[in-house]
């Protein structure tokens, strides 16, 4: 049994030139007959989060068998907000005024079962299945406050494999698995018109090792077939982070 709690808080600070201060919830400044609405400013983009969870597992062994099962529950809550700490032109806006305040949370739960069987001295077989579910709730983004995300996923992630030792000098491993991965929060922000899809990966791996008292040789092969892989677009967002989009097949 295990449980944890993590507290996180921090900001990313930027100096911005000729900004429209009305976008920062600050009124224009009236100077005689002129209306001033552009200003240099310093802003801080804050993250304020809590991450709590627990997990449990049970292991049973008897002769050639080893069985393991477990479950986990995790909750992540994150406040995203921005503050202007200085502006060249400001009126009735004290430092630290928030110009956006959105939060998001993620609930994740999983259960798994793994069986391992040693068939004599040469074979070791294993199979496991994980069922992983999660729910995203996102309540807007700084540049897209109207984007609301409430999406749930349920992923089956099976694996099969073996290790074969025909002699003390030789070892062969083989593995096949299917895995799923949900989009990140920033993927939803950068795909407002078309919500991102979860990735699916089918992975096959083979390896061989020869080892003697004087010489060792090792080689491997892998084949990874993705559906809806989230790949880099070459673009960056307003804080310099790389953006991604789904590729149908890779």
N, C-alpha and C positions, 0 to 999 in steps of 0.2 A: 504494500500500500504506500502511496506517496501523494502528497498535496503540495501546492506551491502558490505563492502570490508574488507578482512582480509589479512594481510601481515605476512608471516612466514619465518624464516631463522634460521638454526642451524646445528650442526654437531655431529657426533658420532666418538670418537677418539679411536684408537687402537695402541698398541705396538705390532709389528709383528717381529718374529725371522726368520733369514735365508730365506729371501725372494729373489726370482729371480728378480733382479732390472730391467731386460729388460721388465718384465710385467708391470712396472711402468714408462715406456717410458724414462728410464735412461740407458745410454750406459755403458757397462762393463768398469772396470778400469784396465788398463795395468800397472802391477808392475813387471818390469824386464821381465822375461820369462813367468810370470804367468798372467792369465786373471781372474780377480775377478768379479764374477757376483752374488754373494750371499751377502746379507747385512741385518742387523737388521735395522728397520725403524719405524717411527711413521707416521701414516696416519690419515687423517680426511675424513669422508664420509659426504658430505654436501647435505642438502635439501634447496632449495631456491624457495619459492612458493608465488603465488598470488591466492586469491579466491574471486570471485565477483559474485553477484547475486541479484535477486529481486523476489518478489512475490506479488500477489494481490488476494484478496478474497472479496466476497460479500455475505452478510447474509440477508435473507428475512424471516419474521415471520408474520403469520396471523392465528389467532384462534389456531387450533390444529396442524398446519403445521409449519415446520421450514426447509428452504432450504438454502444450502450453496454451493457456487461454487468458484473455484479459479484456479490459474495457477502460475507456477514458472519457472524461467530460471536461471541456475547456470553454471559458468565456472571456472575450476580449472586448473592452469598451474604450473608445478613443474619442476625445473631443478635439476638433480641429478649429482653430480660431486665429484671426489675424489682428494685430494691433499696430497703430501708427504711433511711434514713440517720439517723432520729431517731424515737423513740416515747416518749410520756409514761409508758407502762407497758411495760416490757420486762424479760425475765428470760432470762439466758444467751443473748442474741441480740446479738452485736456489731454496730455500725453497718456498713452495707454488705452485710448478709445478703441473699442473693437469695431471693425468694419465688416466682419463676417463671423459667424459662429455656427458651425455644423458638427454633428457628431455621427458616429457609426459604431456598430457593434457586430460581433461575430460569435455565434454559438457553434461549437463543434463537439461531436460525440462519435465514438467508434467502439467496435468490438472485434476481436480477432481470435482465431483458433489455428494452432500449428501442430502438425504431427510429423515426427521424425522417426525413421525406422532403420536400424542397422542390420542389413541382411548379410550375416557372416562378417568376415574381415575385409571384404572387398567393396561392398556396396553400402552407401548411406543414402536413403531416399527421404525427401521431405515434401510436404504440401502445406500451404496455409491459405486462409481466406480472411481478409479484413473487410468489414462493412463500415464505411465512414460516411457520416452525414454532417451537414452544416447548414447554417442559415445566416445570410448576409442581410443587414439592414443599414442603409446609407441614406442620410437625410441631407442631401444637397452637397454641392462643392462650391468653392469660392467664386469661380467664374460661371458656374451653372447651378444656382441655388434651387432650381425647380426639378433637378434630377432626383427622383426618389427610387431607391432600389430596395426591394424586399424579395429575395430569391433564395430558394432552398435547393440543396443538392443531396443525392444519395449515391455513393460510389461503391460498387463491389470491386475489390482489388485482389484477385487470386494469384497464386504463385505455385510453380512446380519445379522440382529440380532434383539432381542426384550428384553424388561424388562416387567415382569408380577408381579403385586402386588395384589394377591387375597384378602389380608387384610393388615392393617397397620403393622402387626407383621411379615409378610412373603414377601419375594421377590425372584423371580427367574429370572436369566439372561441366555440368550443363544446367541451364536455368531458363525458364520462360515465365513471364509475368505480364499482367495487364494492370495499368495504374491510371488513375485520374487525378487531375489537379484543377482546382477552381481558379478563376481570374483573381488578380489582386485588386484592391480598392482603386488604385490609379488607373487600371485598365477600364473600369467603368467610367471614370471621368473623361478619358480620352476617346471613348466610343459612345458618346451620348446618343448619336443617331442610330446606332446599331449595337445593342448590348453584346459584350464579349461572351464567348461560349467556353465551357470547360475543356481542358485538354484531355486527350486519351492517348495513351502510349502502350504499344505492344512491343515487348523487349525480349529478344532471344540472345543468350550469351553462351559461348563455349570456350573452354580453356584447357590447355594441356601443359603439364610440367614434368620434366625429367630431371632427376637429381641423383648424382653419385657423390662419392667422397671428393672428387676433383673437378666436377663439371656440373653446371646447372643450365637448363634450357627451359624457357617458358614462353608461351604464345597464347593469343586469344583472338576471338572473333565475336563481334556483336552486330546485331541488326535491330534498329529501332525504327518502328513505323508509327508515325504520329498522325492523328486526326485532330484538326483544329489547334495545332500548336500555336502558342502565342509567341510571335517572332518580332524582333526589333524592326521598326519602320525607318530608322535613320533620323527621325525627328526628335526634338526635345521639347519639354513643356516649359512653363515660365520660371521654374526653379532649376532647370537644367537636367531634369530626369528624362531618361530615354523612354519613348512610348512604344507600345506593342499593339499588334493586331493579330487576329486569327488567320492562319494559313490553312486552306482546306486539307492539304495532304503534304507531308514531308517525311 
